[in-house]
């Protein structure tokens, strides 16, 4: 059946008796493709029927669906004619794992970070109403994403809305308790009915016209109704108190019921929140039992659930995990904070060993940072472990609540640099820029797993804001014999010669070593510097190098604008000394998904491409010195 569906209209032409058969077919398709290419599995398996119901009740692409985060939109892509694209899922130039407006007119808004869907949906509603259009807007948000403060800001704004807007709360983790009794289910059904709503509107209008007492009668009846709802509809009272009609919970696998409720909700001239209960990993036992483990997966064997790409070498995340646990053994003031990423950041081990010193605040990066700042002000040593791309959401809190007060908060930035298959919204390629712009922030980038351990220990022993950034994946073990003691703001000299100075940041030290060896093969001497501290820079060392080097090559896995290379060039310009700077960094662009090695090659960050540029620049320098 799936092969016959290439547009939303094809689904509507299907015999309703075949819905469950199609849902099973979709699950098998998703399981096969994700096992081959990797991707978000558990979240997509859980919303197959919910997605089908939305497509049946709406008229896409005229109507709009905004998927919060977007990692649950695979079924949506299948039902909108992108089945063949799944053979290139998350590959370079292939189908994105997230909604993309450039992919389909049925994707109305690009998403990749959490808690944005209600704000975006509300904006679409406002545009619809102002332009006199009549399409339906639905924002689908998970209970996890509802922990983000931005979602509540949007709900507060939505409470003033006087036109239709549907919010679907996809509850798959028991975050909101069950409603009590059959009366609640009864209310959920009748409160969306046109008869009930027309009657309520007419009664309100009629009573308000009664001279002298009309408005007070309406107010008294509204208060009595609210008291009744508080007794029988506890889960929805947060939304009801915001004047958002609450419906549910309803079964996220009962397609006819969901379709009926969605169609009735479209008729209501105010915001409606529909609470749908689903189960992550639905239909695949491994994912149902371990939904967090199967949230985002690499290619795996369906029978065993075992990854095809599991590495025997420790990752940077693993090195961080073991180090913070070891340091915490001897220092009870060390506490760890994360924003719904205990497994991804490696803090799962810490939470098991020190449960009373571990804090998962949910998808709330802003709160995580200021919460940590408060703990630091009170004498604790907090470590905020979060992905680089998500920490950028808390820029203001880092600036005002941590750095302005010079509080010793350590930021462990996992997934710094290029991360691969999740694409534009997940690359951690801006942290050197946004953190480097903040006075008082210290930024440290280790060259290998051993330096990560030493750097974390150094950061926790200091009394300043300290960010340590490291990439995703297997931790490099090269140059382990080079272990100069870490000193604030001091770089590490690996090889000291003359002519060309390679200044490499973090993960690029490995690349710089290959460039250095390539230069040696070409008979060209060079110096290799492990920058370590992006901020503060080791200006004393750089001044020394200026005496014997005419070409400086800065290498970083960060966007060029505001990065280390730009900071170094600016400082060099202030010295008014003759030297050329060649910057190897990510161009001023958003980078799509793809294998990191391929992306580096495309962006000019591979060892071969950097070496080619360095050789060309060096020959140009030599010609100038010869007077040509």
KEVEX-43924 format. One line per field, with one value per residue (C-alpha): residue in three letters; x, y, z. Coordinates in nm, 3 decimals. Layout:
<atoms>
midren <- (Ala|...)
c1 <- (X|...)
c2 <- (Y|...)
c3 <- (Z|...)
</atoms>
This chain:
<atoms>
midren <- (Unk|Unk|Unk|Unk|Unk|Unk|Unk|Unk|Unk|Unk|Unk|Unk|Unk|Unk|Unk|Unk|Unk|Unk|Unk|Unk|Unk|Unk|Unk|Unk|Unk|Unk|Unk|Unk|Unk|Unk|Unk|Unk|Unk|Unk|Unk|Unk|Unk|Unk|Unk|Unk|Unk|Unk|Unk|Unk|Unk|Unk|Unk|Unk|Unk|Unk|Unk|Unk|Unk|Unk|Unk|Unk|Unk|Unk|Unk|Unk|Unk|Unk|Unk|Unk|Unk|Unk|Unk|Unk|Unk|Unk|Unk|Unk|Unk|Unk|Unk|Unk|Unk|Unk|Unk|Unk|Unk|Unk|Unk|Unk|Unk|Unk|Unk|Unk|Unk|Unk|Unk|Unk|Unk|Unk|Unk|Unk|Unk|Unk|Unk|Unk|Unk|Unk|Unk|Unk|Unk|Unk|Unk|Unk|Unk|Unk|Unk|Unk|Unk|Unk|Unk|Unk|Unk|Unk|Unk|Unk|Unk|Unk|Unk|Unk|Unk|Unk|Unk|Unk|Unk|Unk|Unk|Unk|Unk|Unk|Unk|Unk|Unk|Unk|Unk|Unk|Unk|Unk|Unk|Unk|Unk|Unk|Unk|Unk|Unk|Unk|Unk|Unk|Unk|Unk|Unk|Unk|Unk|Unk|Unk|Unk|Unk|Unk|Unk|Unk|Unk|Unk|Unk|Unk|Unk|Unk|Unk|Unk|Unk|Unk|Unk|Unk|Unk|Unk|Unk|Unk|Unk|Unk|Unk|Unk|Unk|Unk|Unk|Unk|Unk|Unk|Unk|Unk|Unk|Unk|Unk|Unk|Unk|Unk|Unk|Unk|Unk|Unk|Unk|Unk|Unk|Unk|Unk|Unk|Unk|Unk|Unk|Unk|Unk|Unk|Unk|Unk|Unk|Unk|Unk|Unk|Unk|Unk|Unk|Unk|Unk|Unk|Unk|Unk|Unk|Unk|Unk|Unk|Unk|Unk|Unk|Unk|Unk|Unk|Unk|Unk|Unk|Unk|Unk|Unk|Unk|Unk|Unk|Unk|Unk|Unk|Unk|Unk|Unk|Unk|Unk|Unk|Unk|Unk|Unk|Unk|Unk|Unk|Unk|Unk|Unk|Unk|Unk|Unk|Unk|Unk|Unk|Unk|Unk|Unk|Unk|Unk|Unk|Unk|Unk|Unk|Unk|Unk|Unk|Unk|Unk|Unk|Unk|Unk|Unk|Unk|Unk|Unk|Unk|Unk|Unk|Unk|Unk|Unk|Unk|Unk|Unk|Unk|Unk|Unk|Unk|Unk|Unk|Unk|Unk|Unk|Unk|Unk|Unk|Unk|Unk|Unk|Unk|Unk|Unk|Unk|Unk|Unk|Unk|Unk|Unk|Unk|Unk|Unk|Unk|Unk|Unk|Unk|Unk|Unk|Unk|Unk|Unk|Unk|Unk|Unk|Unk|Unk|Unk|Unk|Unk|Unk|Unk|Unk|Unk|Unk|Unk|Unk|Unk|Unk|Unk|Unk|Unk|Unk|Unk|Unk|Unk|Unk|Unk|Unk|Unk|Unk|Unk|Unk|Unk|Unk|Unk|Unk|Unk|Unk|Unk|Unk|Unk|Unk|Unk|Unk|Unk|Unk|Unk|Unk|Unk|Unk|Unk|Unk|Unk|Unk|Unk|Unk|Unk|Unk|Unk|Unk|Unk|Unk|Unk|Unk|Unk|Unk|Unk|Unk|Unk|Unk|Unk|Unk|Unk|Unk|Unk|Unk|Unk|Unk|Unk|Unk|Unk|Unk|Unk|Unk|Unk|Unk|Unk|Unk|Unk|Unk|Unk|Unk|Unk|Unk|Unk|Unk|Unk|Unk|Unk|Unk|Unk|Unk|Unk|Unk|Unk|Unk|Unk|Unk|Unk|Unk|Unk|Unk|Unk|Unk|Unk|Unk|Unk|Unk|Unk|Unk|Unk|Unk|Unk|Unk|Unk|Unk|Unk|Unk|Unk|Unk|Unk|Unk|Unk|Unk|Unk|Unk|Unk|Unk|Unk|Unk|Unk|Unk|Unk|Unk|Unk|Unk|Unk|Unk|Unk|Unk|Unk|Unk|Unk|Unk|Unk|Unk|Unk|Unk|Unk|Unk|Unk|Unk|Unk|Unk|Unk|Unk|Unk|Unk|Unk|Unk|Unk|Unk|Unk|Unk|Unk|Unk|Unk|Unk|Unk|Unk|Unk|Unk|Unk|Unk|Unk|Unk|Unk|Unk|Unk|Unk|Unk|Unk|Unk|Unk|Unk|Unk|Unk|Unk|Unk|Unk|Unk|Unk|Unk|Unk|Unk|Unk|Unk|Unk|Unk|Unk|Unk|Unk|Unk|Unk|Unk|Unk|Unk|Unk|Unk|Unk|Unk|Unk|Unk|Unk|Unk|Unk|Unk|Unk|Unk|Unk|Unk|Unk|Unk|Unk|Unk|Unk|Unk|Unk|Unk|Unk|Unk|Unk|Unk|Unk|Unk|Unk|Unk|Unk|Unk|Unk|Unk|Unk|Unk|Unk|Unk|Unk|Unk|Unk|Unk|Unk|Unk|Unk|Unk|Unk|Unk|Unk|Unk|Unk|Unk|Unk|Unk|Unk|Unk|Unk|Unk|Unk|Unk|Unk|Unk|Unk|Unk|Unk|Unk|Unk|Unk|Unk|Unk|Unk|Unk|Unk|Unk|Unk)
c1 <- (0.000|0.281|0.408|0.073|0.088|0.272|0.056|-0.178|-0.479|-0.371|-0.407|-0.760|-0.856|-0.756|-1.021|-1.036|-1.028|-0.672|-0.535|-0.381|-0.230|-0.071|0.058|0.229|0.380|0.511|0.675|0.849|0.968|1.104|1.272|1.445|1.563|1.680|1.864|2.047|2.117|2.076|1.841|1.574|1.388|1.186|1.019|0.913|0.777|0.559|0.370|0.275|-0.101|-0.098|0.063|-0.185|-0.475|-0.341|-0.302|-0.657|-0.807|-0.607|-0.562|-0.189|-0.005|-0.271|-0.301|0.021|0.186|0.480|0.673|0.854|1.222|1.122|1.286|0.943|0.849|0.957|0.599|0.499|0.774|0.658|0.300|0.407|0.586|0.941|0.959|1.247|1.446|1.482|1.755|1.965|1.836|2.076|2.340|2.519|2.281|2.010|1.688|1.716|1.619|1.421|1.147|1.287|1.091|1.323|1.227|0.850|0.567|0.417|0.702|0.595|0.871|1.226|1.286|1.572|1.582|1.318|1.020|0.978|0.665|0.400|0.576|0.616|0.259|0.129|0.322|0.164|-0.180|-0.115|0.000|-0.308|-0.549|-0.386|-0.383|-0.745|-0.671|-0.842|-0.604|-0.558|-0.234|-0.131|0.176|0.283|0.490|0.615|0.583|0.962|0.974|0.701|0.962|1.130|1.051|0.993|0.688|0.530|0.607|0.420|0.127|0.097|0.085|-0.166|-0.405|-0.505|-0.582|-0.940|-0.906|-0.839|-0.503|-0.451|-0.174|-0.120|0.060|0.228|0.264|0.485|0.651|0.376|0.479|0.115|-0.102|-0.419|-0.751|-0.985|-1.296|-1.540|-1.682|-1.354|-1.369|-1.727|-1.629|-1.349|-1.598|-1.879|-1.669|-1.557|-1.904|-2.053|-2.379|-2.209|-1.993|-2.273|-2.491|-2.214|-2.159|-2.530|-2.580|-2.281|-2.408|-2.763|-2.670|-2.428|-2.716|-2.918|-2.918|-2.717|-2.638|-2.549|-2.172|-2.162|-2.382|-2.143|-1.847|-2.012|-2.106|-1.750|-1.607|-1.846|-1.756|-1.385|-1.432|-1.612|-1.335|-1.071|-1.241|-1.261|-0.993|-0.674|-0.430|-0.569|-0.601|-0.269|-0.402|-0.757|-0.627|-0.456|-0.792|-0.676|-0.936|-0.796|-0.905|-0.778|-0.595|-0.690|-0.547|-0.269|-0.337|-0.712|-0.711|-1.089|-1.116|-0.821|-0.955|-1.295|-1.143|-0.905|-1.191|-1.405|-1.114|-1.077|-1.417|-1.324|-1.235|-0.970|-0.663|-0.726|-0.475|-0.531|-0.348|-0.253|-0.098|0.162|0.449|0.805|0.942|0.596|0.618|0.987|1.048|1.403|1.298|0.992|1.209|1.493|1.346|1.635|1.889|1.695|1.624|1.906|2.086|2.363|2.302|2.215|2.106|1.728|1.734|1.981|1.954|2.334|2.501|2.711|2.946|3.014|3.371|3.603|3.796|3.662|3.483|3.541|3.206|3.330|3.653|3.454|3.218|3.493|3.691|3.408|3.316|3.675|3.713|3.382|3.509|3.737|3.534|3.175|3.117|3.125|2.774|2.656|2.376|2.235|1.933|1.762|2.091|2.219|2.312|2.432|2.666|2.796|2.640|2.439|2.731|2.758|2.383|2.413|2.709|2.605|2.227|2.197|2.454|2.303|2.040|1.856|1.646|1.475|1.490|1.570|1.920|1.862|1.749|2.036|2.296|2.144|2.070|2.439|2.535|2.331|2.499|2.841|2.750|2.660|2.994|2.942|3.143|2.884|2.960|2.701|2.728|2.537|2.577|2.746|2.454|2.209|2.421|2.392|2.029|2.154|2.386|2.227|2.245|2.613|2.686|2.487|2.451|2.790|3.056|2.943|2.970|3.290|3.134|3.331|3.089|3.245|3.075|3.144|3.055|3.001|2.953|3.164|3.244|3.090|2.863|2.752|2.412|2.181|2.284|2.246|2.069|2.310|2.661|2.846|3.029|2.952|3.070|3.416|3.243|2.961|3.163|3.465|3.256|3.189|3.433|3.577|3.505|3.789|3.777|3.984|4.001|4.189|4.389|4.316|4.137|4.422|4.417|4.040|4.089|4.359|4.160|3.848|4.051|4.215|3.880|3.733|4.036|4.003|3.780|3.665|3.398|3.552|3.433|3.593|3.481|3.536|3.400|3.164|3.296|3.613|3.865|4.199|4.491|4.772|5.059|4.993|5.363|5.318|5.166|5.293|5.135|4.826|4.872|4.608|4.619|4.927|4.950|5.156|5.450|5.458|5.732|5.937|6.108|6.088|5.897|5.540|5.350|5.051|4.817|4.559|4.255|4.132|4.018|4.223|4.552|4.525|4.476|4.759|4.994|4.919|4.981|5.307|5.421|5.322|5.531|5.829|5.797|5.804|6.122|5.956|6.011|5.720|5.615|5.314|5.126|4.843|4.655|4.467|4.336|4.130|4.063|4.278|4.529|4.894|5.008|5.352|5.425|5.279|5.506|5.804|5.690|5.663|6.042|6.096|5.773|5.626|5.320|5.069|4.801|4.509|4.302|3.967|3.640|3.432|3.273|3.533|3.339|3.435|3.650|4.010|4.155|3.972|4.074|4.437|4.433|4.287|4.553|4.827|4.704|4.737|5.105|5.176|5.431|5.469|5.318|5.061|4.767|4.594|4.273|4.129|3.777|3.416|3.294|3.014|2.741|2.511|2.642|2.411|2.420|2.678|2.978|3.221|3.514|3.320|3.204|3.560|3.671|3.390|3.467|3.842|3.925|4.072|4.446|4.494|4.302|4.472|4.814|4.743|4.649|4.952|5.193|5.042|5.062|5.420|5.535|5.370|5.552|5.884|5.835|5.764|6.076|6.278|6.148|5.937)
c2 <- (0.000|0.239|0.233|0.371|0.674|0.971|1.255|1.332|1.268|0.907|0.832|0.972|0.742|0.436|0.209|0.295|-0.075|-0.078|0.195|-0.040|-0.255|0.055|0.164|-0.173|-0.143|0.204|0.076|-0.203|0.044|0.285|0.007|-0.118|0.223|0.349|0.023|0.082|0.453|0.544|0.813|0.881|0.556|0.542|0.881|0.799|0.453|0.608|0.859|0.661|0.658|1.013|1.134|0.941|1.093|1.445|1.385|1.249|1.543|1.818|1.935|1.952|2.154|2.424|2.337|2.355|2.112|2.232|1.940|2.033|1.931|1.748|1.414|1.245|1.354|1.043|0.917|1.266|1.252|0.910|1.028|1.334|1.157|1.118|0.740|0.704|0.966|0.730|0.547|0.859|0.937|1.175|1.132|1.424|1.574|1.329|1.333|1.528|1.368|1.684|1.888|2.110|2.369|2.321|1.950|1.977|2.228|2.008|2.112|2.458|2.528|2.397|2.258|2.086|2.239|2.182|2.379|2.606|2.467|2.661|2.993|2.915|2.790|3.100|3.311|3.121|3.177|3.549|3.562|3.364|3.593|3.917|3.807|3.692|3.325|3.024|2.729|2.526|2.537|2.245|2.242|1.896|1.911|1.628|1.623|1.643|1.955|2.106|2.134|2.412|2.761|2.890|2.664|2.832|3.177|3.078|2.929|3.252|3.443|3.196|3.253|3.587|3.432|3.460|3.230|2.863|2.711|2.343|2.218|1.842|1.732|1.400|1.248|0.939|0.949|0.981|1.341|1.442|1.219|1.048|1.223|1.088|0.884|0.855|1.204|1.351|1.139|1.251|1.616|1.571|1.446|1.697|2.010|2.006|1.941|2.227|2.203|2.251|2.538|2.716|2.685|2.820|3.114|3.197|3.172|3.399|3.656|3.641|3.672|3.957|4.165|4.145|4.504|4.555|4.194|4.031|4.054|3.939|3.639|3.536|3.571|3.368|3.089|3.083|3.051|2.769|2.588|2.627|2.482|2.181|2.124|2.142|1.850|1.622|1.742|1.795|1.727|2.007|2.280|2.443|2.500|2.579|2.849|3.001|2.997|2.718|2.445|2.112|1.777|1.437|1.227|1.031|0.711|0.790|0.466|0.508|0.672|0.726|0.888|1.120|1.217|1.302|1.515|1.695|1.775|1.911|2.110|2.289|2.452|2.620|2.991|2.973|2.765|2.395|2.159|1.789|1.555|1.234|0.934|0.740|0.502|0.557|0.272|0.129|-0.197|-0.274|-0.449|-0.324|0.038|-0.002|-0.137|0.112|0.422|0.650|0.409|0.401|0.772|0.844|0.541|0.450|0.160|-0.155|-0.517|-0.544|-0.890|-0.811|-0.432|-0.415|-0.126|-0.200|0.086|0.034|0.140|-0.043|0.281|0.521|0.833|1.183|1.150|0.836|1.009|1.298|1.059|0.865|1.176|1.368|1.059|1.016|1.383|1.378|1.096|1.339|1.657|1.654|2.006|1.884|1.860|1.788|1.952|1.858|1.947|1.616|1.463|1.233|0.953|1.165|1.370|1.072|1.180|0.859|0.705|1.013|1.003|0.640|0.701|1.038|1.066|1.346|1.554|1.509|1.741|1.682|1.994|1.879|2.069|2.396|2.512|2.867|2.743|2.492|2.768|3.009|2.719|2.626|2.990|2.994|2.677|2.825|3.140|2.917|2.737|2.433|2.341|2.281|2.119|2.190|1.914|1.987|1.964|2.267|2.342|2.353|2.565|2.852|2.881|3.005|3.281|3.553|3.341|3.259|3.628|3.783|3.512|3.341|3.558|3.898|3.760|3.564|3.245|2.917|2.720|2.457|2.402|2.062|2.109|1.775|1.746|2.058|2.106|1.901|1.621|1.458|1.321|1.551|1.849|2.224|2.243|2.011|2.106|2.261|2.508|2.837|2.793|2.947|3.251|3.304|3.211|3.407|3.724|3.714|3.891|3.663|3.334|3.082|2.843|2.525|2.272|1.945|1.775|1.418|1.221|1.254|1.632|1.632|1.463|1.707|2.003|1.911|1.874|2.211|2.380|2.247|2.363|2.722|3.011|3.141|3.046|2.765|2.598|2.279|2.179|1.842|1.661|1.371|1.020|0.824|1.016|1.063|0.908|1.054|1.266|1.121|1.159|1.538|1.628|1.971|2.087|2.296|2.662|2.928|3.077|2.880|2.682|2.366|2.351|2.013|2.081|2.404|2.499|2.803|2.939|2.815|2.805|2.572|2.687|2.411|2.411|2.090|1.830|1.998|1.907|1.562|1.722|1.965|1.675|1.530|1.873|1.904|1.563|1.662|1.976|1.777|1.545|1.855|1.971|2.259|2.321|2.411|2.462|2.279|2.442|2.287|2.609|2.465|2.802|2.986|3.245|3.386|3.347|3.276|3.609|3.579|3.263|3.412|3.717|3.483|3.295|3.617|3.647|3.327|3.265|3.453|3.234|3.146|2.883|2.879|2.560|2.520|2.331|2.642|2.901|3.153|3.457|3.525|3.215|3.168|3.255|3.586|3.668|3.583|3.791|4.087|4.060|4.026|4.338|4.529|4.429|4.587|4.316|4.155|3.809|3.635|3.444|3.156|3.059|2.709|2.725|2.659|2.923|3.163|2.918|2.655|2.302|2.020|1.662|1.406|1.207|1.431|1.324|1.417|1.748|1.838|1.769|1.979|2.265|2.260|2.127|1.789|1.741|1.718|2.038|2.237|2.113|2.219|2.569|2.597|2.489|2.739|3.023|2.932|2.936|3.275|3.400|3.270|3.441|3.771|3.736|3.668|3.990|3.839)
c3 <- (0.000|0.084|-0.275|-0.390|-0.161|-0.309|-0.180|0.112|-0.114|-0.174|0.197|0.202|-0.085|0.117|0.269|0.644|0.717|0.581|0.813|1.066|0.792|0.641|0.983|1.026|0.678|0.758|1.077|0.889|0.626|0.888|1.082|0.768|0.647|0.987|1.050|0.720|0.744|1.111|1.233|1.493|1.547|1.869|1.824|1.467|1.547|1.816|1.599|1.287|1.356|1.491|1.168|0.957|1.150|1.099|0.726|0.706|0.894|0.722|0.363|0.300|0.187|0.234|0.601|0.806|1.049|1.257|1.407|1.727|1.701|1.383|1.457|1.449|1.096|0.901|0.854|0.743|0.479|0.363|0.322|0.122|-0.161|-0.031|-0.004|-0.251|-0.062|0.234|0.042|0.102|0.453|0.634|0.363|0.199|-0.056|0.050|0.252|0.575|0.904|0.987|0.816|0.541|0.347|0.051|0.036|0.015|0.018|0.293|0.525|0.634|0.886|0.941|1.289|1.468|1.816|2.079|2.211|1.906|1.742|1.935|1.870|1.500|1.474|1.644|1.394|1.105|1.259|1.286|0.923|0.816|0.996|0.884|0.521|0.537|0.469|0.625|0.650|0.968|1.169|1.391|1.616|1.734|2.052|2.272|2.649|2.673|2.456|2.672|2.949|2.750|2.871|2.519|2.490|2.795|2.661|2.346|2.541|2.735|2.407|2.258|2.547|2.389|2.052|1.924|1.623|1.557|1.648|1.727|1.953|1.967|2.282|2.200|2.546|2.539|2.877|3.139|3.198|3.243|3.456|3.340|3.370|3.634|3.550|3.264|3.310|3.187|2.872|2.824|2.854|2.604|2.351|2.396|2.446|2.083|1.945|1.743|1.937|2.269|2.151|1.968|2.279|2.501|2.268|2.245|2.623|2.686|2.437|2.572|2.937|2.876|2.737|3.061|3.197|3.515|3.597|3.264|3.283|3.648|3.562|3.286|3.522|3.800|3.560|3.420|3.772|3.859|3.535|3.612|3.962|3.813|3.557|3.831|4.004|3.701|3.457|3.655|3.364|3.150|3.408|3.319|2.969|3.074|3.307|3.003|2.822|2.594|2.546|2.666|2.520|2.627|2.692|2.382|2.238|1.991|1.803|1.750|1.408|1.366|1.709|1.643|1.300|1.447|1.724|1.486|1.249|1.531|1.671|1.336|1.395|1.725|1.719|1.989|2.074|2.135|2.295|2.218|2.453|2.271|2.444|2.242|2.312|2.197|1.990|1.917|1.725|1.783|2.113|2.161|2.113|2.337|2.618|2.573|2.407|2.506|2.359|2.032|2.014|1.769|1.631|1.389|1.145|1.339|1.313|1.347|1.502|1.779|1.796|1.794|1.613|1.306|1.390|1.760|1.837|2.072|2.126|2.389|2.275|2.403|2.579|2.755|2.856|3.003|3.181|3.355|3.444|3.611|3.814|3.927|4.021|4.210|4.433|4.615|4.588|4.713|4.583|4.223|4.082|3.727|3.530|3.192|2.981|2.896|2.774|3.050|2.810|2.521|2.741|2.939|3.268|3.305|3.494|3.720|3.793|3.904|4.132|4.270|4.226|4.481|4.291|3.946|3.795|3.468|3.425|3.106|2.779|2.950|2.866|2.987|3.326|3.342|3.309|3.563|3.799|3.779|3.834|4.154|4.276|4.198|4.389|4.682|4.688|4.465|4.154|3.882|3.548|3.279|3.018|2.698|2.323|2.172|1.940|2.232|2.464|2.217|2.331|2.669|2.548|2.761|3.076|3.016|2.966|3.251|3.511|3.484|3.323|3.451|3.804|3.731|3.866|3.834|3.617|3.391|3.054|2.897|2.530|2.364|1.985|1.917|1.550|1.271|1.393|1.069|0.981|1.180|0.969|1.001|1.334|1.514|1.405|1.700|1.478|1.651|2.011|1.969|1.823|2.069|2.378|2.258|2.245|2.621|2.857|3.123|2.948|2.926|2.629|2.623|2.338|2.406|2.130|2.251|2.520|2.768|2.743|2.789|3.125|3.230|3.099|3.292|3.609|3.543|3.483|3.806|4.004|3.887|3.987|3.647|3.391|3.190|2.868|2.741|2.391|2.227|1.920|1.875|1.826|1.894|2.100|1.931|2.121|1.911|2.048|2.393|2.477|2.456|2.791|2.887|3.216|3.158|3.246|3.207|2.859|2.750|2.428|2.384|2.143|1.969|1.711|1.697|1.372|1.141|0.844|0.880|1.210|1.227|1.506|1.555|1.783|1.948|1.697|1.423|1.590|1.436|1.094|1.158|1.234|0.890|0.732|0.923|0.796|0.441|0.465|0.589|0.290|0.068|0.240|0.422|0.791|1.016|1.375|1.517|1.803|2.002|2.078|2.378|2.496|2.238|2.506|2.653|2.370|2.429|2.289|2.450|2.249|1.933|1.964|1.985|1.678|1.480|1.490|1.291|1.099|0.803|0.745|1.016|0.952|1.195|1.195|1.369|1.331|1.388|1.164|1.046|1.166|1.527|1.554|1.665|1.324|1.314|1.670|1.592|1.271|1.460|1.729|1.466|1.290|1.615|1.637|1.295|1.221|0.877|0.861|0.648|0.798|0.625|0.801|0.776|0.919|0.824|0.576|0.663|0.573|0.721|0.666|0.561|0.683|0.579|0.708|0.893|0.674|0.360|0.506|0.602|0.248|0.102|0.341|0.282|0.628|0.533|0.573|0.196|0.121|0.398|0.287|-0.070|0.042|0.268|-0.005|-0.247|0.009|0.101|-0.260|-0.308|0.002|-0.128|-0.465|-0.291|-0.078|-0.395|-0.542|-0.818)
</atoms>
